Amino acid sequence: MKPVIIIGYGPAGITAGIYLKRNNINAMIIGKDLGALDGYTDLVENYYGFEQPIPGKDLIAQGVEQAKHMGIQVVTDSVISLKEIEGGFEVATAKHKYEAKTVLLATGKTRTTINKPGFIKYRGKGISMCATCDGYFYRRKKIAVVGCGAYMLHELEYLSRMSPDVTIFTDGNILEDEVTHKVVTEPIVSFIGTDKVTHIETTNGQYEVDGIFIALGTPSSVEFASQLGVIVEKNNLLVNDQYETNIPGLFAAGDIIGGKLQIAKAVYDGMMVADSIYQYLRKK
C-alpha cells in the first residue's frame, strides 16, 4: 500500500508531490490530461520566474518533467473509480488498481459534458453525471448511459445492477469493448422532455428513457468525492484548514476547493496540503 496517491498532475498535484518527496514520502501521481491549462488560448504571463510568456500546456508539461526528474512516480492513465478500503483507499484506473493510505484530489474542475440541446435544461432533471450518486433512483427503469470508454464501462457496471434495461449511446463514436447491452451508435441530436427528460433524439430517431447518465472522458474530483460522501458546496469540495475533507485521509487542493482559480494559488495549495498529508501519515 502506497503512502499517498495524488490524482491530477496540474500545479497543485505536482507541487504536493514535490514537497512530499522533500519530506521523504514517495507519492504516486496519476493524471490523464493537462486540465484547464491545456485550453489556454493566450499565454501565461503572470506566473513568477518566466521572463517570456509560456503556453499553459508547456508550463504543466515542465512541472511533470520536474517531478519525474526528482524520482517521483508519474503515471499517465485515466482514474475511473475511488473507494474506501480497510486502511485507506483503492484507486482504479483504466488499466490498474492501486491502494494508498491517503489520497489527494487535485484534478481541477474540468469535466467532460455534452454540448447538445436540452442538456443544460434537463441536467438534474433526469440527466446525471454520477451513476453511484443517482443510479438508485432509476431502479428497474429505462436507463441510458452516454460514453464509449473505460469510465463509461465503470458506470455501466453499476447501472446494470440497478436495471436490466440499460442502453449505451456512443454519440457516433466507436465502442471498442464488447458488451451485452444494446448499443446506439448514431450521433445524438438533442435531449427531449417536459418537466424532466423523456427521450434521446439521434439522427435515426427518438429513444424513450427515464434517466440518462453522462460518462464521457474521465470523472472529476467532484464525481470521486460524491462516490465517497464528501461534502460538496457550490461545486467545490469542502475541506478544513488542513485541506482534509470530511473523509479521513482524503485531501483536496487546487481549483476544486474554490477560491481564486490561479496557478499561484494552486501551487500554494499543493505546498500546504503536502505538509498536512505528512503530518497525517506521521500519526498513523
Summary of the structure (lengths in Angstrom):
residues: 284
radius of gyration: 19.8
end to end distance: 13.4
largest distance: 60.0
contacts: 977
relative contact order: 0.18
helix: 31%
strand: 29%
